[in-house]
């Protein structure tokens, strides 16, 4: 049985964690599979949106117990290599040139919060729970930290990184980890609506906007005037920009959403 299910549904790529018996926890196979599919998706122009989901009642419980047990005997170098594999997986998912929509139906713990943090849009069921619980085990959420910190900010990170406490979907939305909270039976329809929203947008424009966010985040506006002005000028004269503007003026749908 594959630990990660991959389904191409037209322009939608559905990536589903498939280890419900261990609450979709990470191990080497999951990390390898997610790295591979993210690498392939980045080069596939037919993919316009990714939905990241999981089977069973939990989204992702972080590191697999068996994997952690092996790590106890690892040398520092082996631990470093292990962490680098996880970091590479997170980076590949985070830099996908298409929107990633997270479907969080249940517990997202440790690395599961990291997966939620790399998603551009996160929809969670109201029963979902979250925790950066690494400190409870005497370790720390180091590899996922850049992504989580970027999402929730320093104040929330200080509380949640340092205590490992659990928090609900409403709190996750309040701190920016989650964008929408819905009843569990409305989760799929909410995700479908978000997918439909994305598919009305120009794919090249979306990819460039996502890249622009990474490039200018945290930089003083005056220092990126050249970046932003060139970005809009380039997009306006591109085939997609021209089509979008003409479609708007002619009161019709642009070619990518027809």
LUMZAKOL-838426 format. One record per residue: y, z, x of N, C-alpha, C in turn. Coordinates in steps of 0.05 Angstrom, whole numbers, plus 5000, padded with zeros to 4 digits. Layout:
N
YZXYZXYZX...
END
This chain:
258
497650005017500050005000502550005017504349825011506849805027508650045022509850155043511650385040514350305029514950045032517549935022516949675007517749664982517349424966519849244967519348984970521548794972521248594950523348554934523248364912525748194912525447934913527647744910527947664881530147734869530647674841533247494840532847234845535147064847536947154870539447204865541247294887541047594893539347734878539048024881536548084899536948244919534748344935534348634928531948694918531248974911529449094932530449304944528949454965528249724953525649774951524750024937522950184954523650434960521950614975519550674958517150654970514650674954512750874965513651114969511951334977512351574958511951534932512551744913510952004918508651974930506952214934508152404955509952304972511352484991514352464987515052414962517852404953519552204970518151984977519451764991520751855018519452035031520452135057520151915078521951925098521851745121519451795139518351595150516651605174517151355190515651315211516051085229515850825213513850815195513450565180515750495162516850695148519050655130521550565146522050695169524350625185524050335196521650265205521149995215521449785193520449845169520549655147523449615137525049835135527749815126529449665147528949715173530349565194529849275192527349205188526448925186527748785163527648905139528648775115531748745117533048945128536048935130536848715150535348685172535948475191535548205179533348165164532847905151534947845129535648055113537548015092540347935102541048035125543747965137543947675143541647545147541647255155540947075132540547195108539647035085542046985066543046745066545446685050544946685020542346685012541746694983542046974972542147174989542447454980545347514976546047604952548847674946549247974940547048114935547248394930544548524935544548764945542148924950542149164931539849214919539549464903537449634918538349874927536550054941535650274922533050284918531950464898529450604909528050754892525650884900523850934876521250934881519250994861518951294857518051374834517451654829519951824821519652084823521752264814523952324834523352274860525352324881526352064893528852064902529851834916528851824944529452034959528452064987528852344996526652475005526752755013527252785043528252575056528852605084526452545101526052695123523852645141521152735130519152575135516452635127515352875143513953055130512953295143511053225166509353035162507552955183509052835207511152685202512752575223514152805238515252995224516553225237514653385253512153415243510153565258509553435285509453175286508953035311511353075330513753085318516153105335516353365350514953575340514953835354513953805383511953625386510753595412512053375429514053245418515453025432517153135455517352985476519253045498522052985488524053055504526752985497527052685495525952535514526152245514524852125489522552235481521252135457522852195432524152425432525952495409528352305409529352245432531652065434530851785423528551685431527651425422527251425392526151635382525651665353528351655338530251805348532851815335534251545337533951405359535151145362534050945342531550965336530350785315531650835288532051095281533251165256536151065256537551105278540351025280540650715276538750575288538850275286538350195256536550325243536050265215538550315198539850545202542250615187544450405192544750325217546850135224546349865212543849775212543149515200543749515170543049735156543549745127546549765122547949925138550749965134552449715138551649545156553149305162552249055148550449085128549748845112552248715101552448455102554848315092555148295062553248415048553348415019553448695008554448734984554449004972551649124970551449384976548949524972549349734950547849714929548049894907545750094907546350344908544350554909543650654881541050664875540050764849538751034855540051254849539151524856538051664831535451664828534351784803533552074806533352174831532452444835533552554861531952734874532852874898533352674921535752714934536452574958537152794978535352834998535653055016535752955045537253085062537353005090537952715093536052575105536452285109536852135083535952245061536452115035539352115028540852315036543752315033544952105051543752075075544651855093544351585080542151535067541751285053543851245031544351455016546451434995549151365008549651485031552251445044552751165054550551015061551050745070551250545047550750635023551050465000553950424993554750184985557550134978558150244950556250234932556550344905554050514900554350754890552150924884552251014855550050964840549751054813547551264813548051504802546151714803545551814775543051894770542352024746543552314746544152414723545452684722543552904731540952844733539053044742538653034772539952844786539552824815540753064830539453134852540453354869540653254897542453374913542953284940543053524959542453474984542753695004542553575032544353665049544053605078542753855090540153865086538654115090537654165119538453995137537354005164537754275177540054405173540554665187538654875177537554845154535555035144533055035161532654805176530354775193531054815222533554895227534454935254535154685269535554465255536354215267539054135255539853885256542453815245542453515236544153445217544253175206545852995224544952955249546552825269546752515265544452385261544452095260545851995235545552135213546852055188549752145186550552325204553252445203555552245201555652035218557951855216558251735188556051665176556151535149556851735127555751975129556252175109559152275111559952325136562752425140564752225131564251975136566051765126566351765096564151825082564051825053565352075041564652305051565452555037567752705050568552635075570752765088569953025102571853115119571253345136570853605121572553655101572353915086569653945073568753745058566153765045563953775066564153625087562153615108561753895121564054025125563754295138562154485120562654475094561054645077558154565076557654305071554954215066553254185091554454095113552954075138552054355148553854545145553554815157551855005140551554955115550055135097547355015088547254745086544854615076544354665046546454755032546054815003545654564987544354594965543954374946546354344928546954104920549154054901548253834882549553844858548653664837550153404837549453224819550652954818553652964812554453154796557353184790558953244815557853424831559253494857559153254876556953114876556752884893558852674886559352644860561452454851564152564859564552814856567152934863567952894892566052904910566652874938566352584948565652404931565652124938562952004947560852174948558252074955557151884934557651954909556751804886559151694870558851464859561051344844560851364814558351384804557951404775555551574770555751754750553551924742552951864713550451814707549651734680547051894672546451904646543952024638541651854650539451984656537151854669536351594655536351604628535451364613537451144613539851184624541850984626542250874654540550974673540950904701540550604706538550484695538050204701540250024689541150084665543249924653545849954669546450194680548850234696548650074722546350074734545949914759546249624753545049534731545249244724548149164719549749344708552549284703554049254730553349424749554649414775553849154790551249084787550348834799551848594788552148594761553648374748556548364757557748594762560548604772560748464799558848534816558848424843558448114843556748024825556147734824558447564813560447694802562847534794564747494816564347624839566147614862565247404882567147284896566447084916564847204939562547094945560847214966562147234993563547025002564847035028567047235028568547245006570747445004569647725005567447774991566248034991565348115020564047935033563047985061565448055079567547895077569947935094571348195086571448265061572748515052571148755063568548735062566848955072567248995102567448765116567948785145570748895151572648805135575448895139575649205135574249305116574349605112573449745137571249655149570349785174572349755196573649525197575449465220578049625218579049675194581749805193581750085183579450195175579250465165580250665186582150835178583151045196585250945216585950695215587950585233590650575219592750625234595450615223596050335213597250305189597750035178599249855197601249955212602749785230601049665252598849805259597149715280595249495272594949445246593049245237594449025221597148995224598548785209597348505216596848465242595748205250592948165238591348365237588648345226588748275196590448425181590448385152591848125144593948045158595347805150593647555157592247565179590547345186588147325167587147565159584847565141585447435114587847495103588447375077589147085080590547005101591146725106588646555109586746665125584246515129582746475103582646695087581146675062582446495041585146495040586546325021586046025026585745955051585345665057582445595059580645785056577745725057576945595031574545465032573545325008573245524985572345754990571945954969574646044958576546104976579146184967580545974950580245734958581445514943580145484915577545504915576045484889576845714871576945954882577646184865580446164853582346084869585146064859585345834838584045614844584145394825582745464798580545604800579145684776580845874759582246054772584046234758586246084744587445894758589645744746588745554724586245454727585145274707583645424685583645684686582445854665579445784662578045774684575145724683573745914703571145934701569646094720569445944747569646094769569245964795566345884799565845704817563145604821561045804827561746024841559646214848558746394825560246394803559346564780558746394755558646134759558145954736555245974726
END
